[in-house]
Amino acid sequence: MAEPFARHRQPWKSEEIQKLHLLAGKGQSLRAIAKALTRTEESVKERAKADGLKISKLR
């Protein structure tokens, strides 16, 4: 059974946003970025869309 998300609906910190921009700029996959930020892929995808970032679809 999967463990519950401890960070569910937590606001994004500026450090996390910077890391998201950095990793997306390097061409990292959605899964890799989500794992690095300890957030769900859906959360990362929504934040990237809000910031106008393109994220690689590769896994």
N, C-alpha and C positions, 0 to 999 in steps of 0.2 A: 504494500500500500504506500502511496506517495505521501511524503510529509507535507503538512500544510504550509502555505506560503506565509512566512513571518512578515514579509514586506508588502503584503497586499494593500494596494491603494495608498502607498506611502508617497509623499511628494518627492520630486527629483531634487537632489542637491546639485549645486553648481559644479562640483567636482565630477559627478556622474555625467552631467551634460557634456562637459569638456571631454571626458573619456569616450563618450558616445560619438562625438564629432571626430575625435582622433581615430578611433577604430573604424568608423565608417569611411573616413578619408583614406585609410590604408587598404580598403577593400575587404574587410573582414565580413564573414557571413553573419546572418541574423542570429543563428544559433550560438556562434562564438561570442558575439557581442553580449547576448543575453546572459550567457554563462559568466563572462568577465564582470558584468555588472550585477550579478545575482538577481536578475529580474526575468520575468517571463518574456518569451519572444513577442507576444502580443503587445505588452507594455513598451518594449523597445521599438516595435514597428510604429505604434501610435505616436511616440515621442519623436521619432525620426521624421515622420510625416508632418508633424506640427512644426518642426524646425526646418523642413524643406530638404532633408537629407535623402540620398539614395543609398540603399543598403543592398549588398550583393545577395542574390537568392541562393547562392551555392551553400551547401551544408557541410 
